[in-house]
């Protein structure tokens, strides 16, 4: 039987943004609660995505903008585990690392945020935005879907932390913004949400609202230590969504969306690929057995490709995506 080394101190690799630190601190407190006497430290690491703040992420290109440097720290032994927002995690891992745990998901939907005028909101819902309004978002996925419904809107790229975004909104730099509900709630700004946007209007990002924990494959102690944090239902749904992303060869900065839920014992999933301008949206729905989650995700990805998503993605990537190739 394999002997699992034990230790009383572990190090979490994390980005230094407020949301990343909230997530890492939550994992830290859970591990310490479940393991009295265990010391957990945070190693705050600056990633490529954190360093480039003056360019929209879609233009930076590449995958793993918010995880690469943290993965390098894991491989060097400078961290024992890494805590990520699942929507930032690529579908391929460096040799020796794996996604060991997916924690219980917060609300995966997008949130509509309007500026404050005194103690009231200028508008309450996305549908109430006047013609020609400016809308702030950091995501091609959101802008693609919202422009398809409202081509009159002007999209403004958002970067920077949540406080900066709210300040710019309330200063009148744009008329409303769309953020992930999960991040807004986790950082205590929930009172600013006036509408949770229906996935029929804005299908969420793959893995949105879920926290993932990555570690070294061969570290038996860490793998067993973090295993209780895995949430089975969330893990099934997010792995289905990620299988679709892998089939589409997509990163987190392309107009791909998917949302899986378990309903009446079956996996129910919607997937979407949109053009950057929102003039073309390809959307499909699939259902199947829970145990076939990853196969369902791949099948949905292939359906989208056969419906024309391959052409849209080729434009985004600047290269062909073959709908009949294996993932």
Secondary structure, 3 states (H helix, E strand, C coil): CCCCCCCCEEEEEECCCHHHHHHHHHHHHHHHHHCCCCEEEEEECCCHHHHCCCCCHHHHCCCCCCCHHHHHHHHHCCCCEEEEEHHHCCCCCCCCEEEEEECCCCCCCEEEEECEECCEECCCCHHHCCCCCEEEECCHHHHHHHHHHCCCCEEEECCCCHHHHHHHHHCCCCCEEEEEHHHHHHCCCHHHEEEECCCCCCCCCCCCCCEEEEEECCCHHHHHHHHHHCCHHHHHHHHHHHHHHHHCCCCCCCCEEEEEEEECCEEEEEEEEECCCCCCEEEEEEEEEHHHHHHHHHHHHHHHHHHHHHHHHHHHHCCCCCCCCCC
